Amino acid sequence: QSQASTTARYASWLMDIWSGQGNAQTKLPLDLYGTNFQIQVWQALLQIPGGSARTYQDVGAELGRPQSSRAVGNAVGANPISVLIPCHRVIRATGIIDNYAWGSPRKKLILGLENS
């Protein structure tokens, strides 16, 4: 399979996900660069099932660092490919949905699409 056809297939998959039509559980090979902690947080985000959400504290606790919600938030915010690594699935403990690079309305929309 050529690199162009592979790229086209993944681009189509991404557009399907973005429009709410695709399968977000499809695995895409990623080559990420970040600190060890950032990589751990991004890997934890990949484990959050579609249609559900976790708090920053939940993610920190899953990493064995329950007091690291601020550091988790920084790592989530540093996510270089938020379409692929679902940072939209992390919310505040208060339930407030904000702090999304593409805006709170889009974060709410994506969460809603995943729940439907």
C-alpha positions, 0 to 999 in steps of 0.5 A, a space after each residue: 500500500 502506498 504512502 499516499 493511499 495510507 495518508 488518504 485513508 487516515 485523512 478520510 478516517 479523521 474527517 469521519 471522526 470529526 463529523 461524528 460518523 466514524 469509529 473513534 476506536 480505530 487505532 492510528 500509529 502515532 509518533 509522539 514527542 513530549 516529556 515522560 509525564 506528558 506521554 503518560 497522560 496522553 496514553 491515559 487519554 487514549 484509554 478513556 472510552 468514547 462517550 465518557 469523561 474523566 476529571 483531571 484528578 481521575 487521570 492523575 490518580 490512574 497514573 499513581 499521582 492523585 495530587 497532580 491535576 494541575 500537571 495533568 491539565 498542563 499535559 492535556 493542554 500540550 497535546 499536539 494532536 487533540 483530534 487523535 488523543 481525546 483531550 476533550 474527554 477530560 473535564 473539571 471535577 465540578 463538571 464544567 466543560 471548558 479549557 479546550 483549545 478549539 473552544 468549549 462549544 466544540 468540546 461539548 459538541 464532540 462529547 455529545 456526538 460520542 454519547 449519541 
